[in-house]
Amino acid sequence: MEDSGKIQEKAFKEIALSPSGSLPTGEGGGRGRGRLFVCGIGPGSPEDITPAVLKAVGECDVVVGYKYYFQFIEPYLREGTECVDTGMKKERDRAIQAFELAEEGKNVCVISSGDAGIYGMTPLIYEMKRERNSDVEIVSYPGISAFQKAASLLGAPIGHDFCIISMSDLMTPWPVIEKRIKAAAVGDFVTAIYNPKSHGRYWQLYRLVEIFRKERSLDTPVGYVRQAGRPEQQITITTLGEFDPELVDMFTIVIIGNSQSYEWNGNFITPRGYYRDTNDASQDTNVGQGIMIKSFATIRKELKNPDIPIWKLWPMLHAIHTTADFDMEGLLWLDDEATAKLYAKVQSGELKCIVTDVTMAASGIRKGALQRLGIEVVCYINDPRGAEMAKTLGITRAQAGMKLAVEEHPDALYVFGNAPTALLELCDLARKGKCHPAGIIGAPVGFVHVEESKHAAKALRDIPKIIIDGRKGGSNLAATLVNSVLTYDDAEQLRPGRDV
């Protein structure tokens, strides 16, 4: 079997012998102005050099570049081709010399590693043509960039929107670089990092990691490849939380995933969405559910701390979706595994009834879910018995409703979205052994007795509770928390809205 170098050389010869394979000379058979070719030679392996670049370097009179890169194209140069080395960090001198040679009538090839148009010589060549007002024709041939090579070795990390940031501040002030880093992190771009670190520039990568950790999950995959495509090649996949900047150098490309990226079987994958779309279609997602799925995805990206267990994340997403209030991230309080424990009671048939403090809370609980699960919702706020009791005892109708409820449904899920006095009444009845609710959802809203009622509920042990701390709450919020319990089996896939 032929090795990759022989295959490339054979491809080059075939192109060079084609009818259009020769580079033009000046009019009348003599030389006029030469052409100036700017070629990306890829990351460093022969099989990653394109046939167009091989053709150009094989027919040019002069190749200009940094000497380290000559080793990659020497096998394809014709005899007598001049190689001009301008040294490291001499890009402008390199461009001047290339133009002078081309203006003498020579065909000149300027080489860069990777793609010459990405942090390479192509922009400088065009700027210099403008500065010199030169009539030398420029032809640019792209190459495989280092980030593309690194990505192919890691798996499929750049399957969706991505950006590239160079950490070198030789040409760009650090404040500008940091601004771009923040934009990439907030924008959820897959981000490739060029020039991540050098002997004299070490702290910048630490700062980048700090910024990304504020915006991304610590489980976000990070891949880095050293000397991609070369014999010294090293490939590593880790996470944003575990990534150590000390393990990379200037020969390393780092790629940070987005919120959808994942590691599977040693591969770093960022999905484009085809599989998800097919899956959604197969499950007959309706318009309303589709909107909720997208909304939940948006909310999750904007959470300050998305790394929370699913039993807390699921009701939190519902709460924020209903209120558009990200304060819910700090106000939602749950007993450990509360959502999961309540749903387990639904599955077992233990939870068959939901009692609400007011009718508005009852109306927000999805009827489709209740029918699907065989659960009844009752409210005693308008019960004539409660009205009479309230008048006799000098209590609120909501309190009286709780007294009636615990007699008929002592083991129901109790839901509060309006009346703190009702929640206080239930807590008192539970402590006296009059009832043992399957759970409590406490989200009364207001200024009098509201916070106290929630503190009282927290003191009830062995009863799973979901509570909105502070003064905020409401019937719509209480209802959506119930809906999060009834659809908890959709939580792992983050597919809300089944019963919409």
Buried (B, 14 or more C-beta within 10 A) or exposed (E): EEEEEEEBBEBBBEBBEEEEBEBEBEEEEEBEBBBBBBBBBBBBBBEBBBBBBBBBBBBBBBBBBBEEBBEBBEBBBEEEBEBBBBEEEEBEEBBBBBBBBBBEBBBBBBBBBBBBBBBBBBBBBBEBBEEBEBEBEBBBBBBBBBBBBBBBBBBBBBBBEBBBBBBBBEEEEEEEBBEBBBEBBBEBBBBBBBBBBBEEBEEBBEBBBEBBBEBBBEBBBBBBBBBBBBEEBBBBBBBBBEBEBEEBBBBBBBBBBBBBBEBEEEBBBBBBEEEEEEEBEEEEBEEEBEBBBEBBEEBBBEBEEBEEEBBBBBBBBBBBBBBEEBBBBEBBBBBEBBBBBBBBBBEEEEBBBBBBBBBBBBBBBBEEBBEEBEBEBBBBBEBEEBBEBBEEEEBBBBBBBBBBBBEEBBBBBBBBBBBBBBBBBBBBBBEEEBBEBBBBBBBBBBEEBBBEBBEBBBEBEEBBBBBBBBBBBBBBBBBBBBBBBBBBEBBEEBBBBBBB
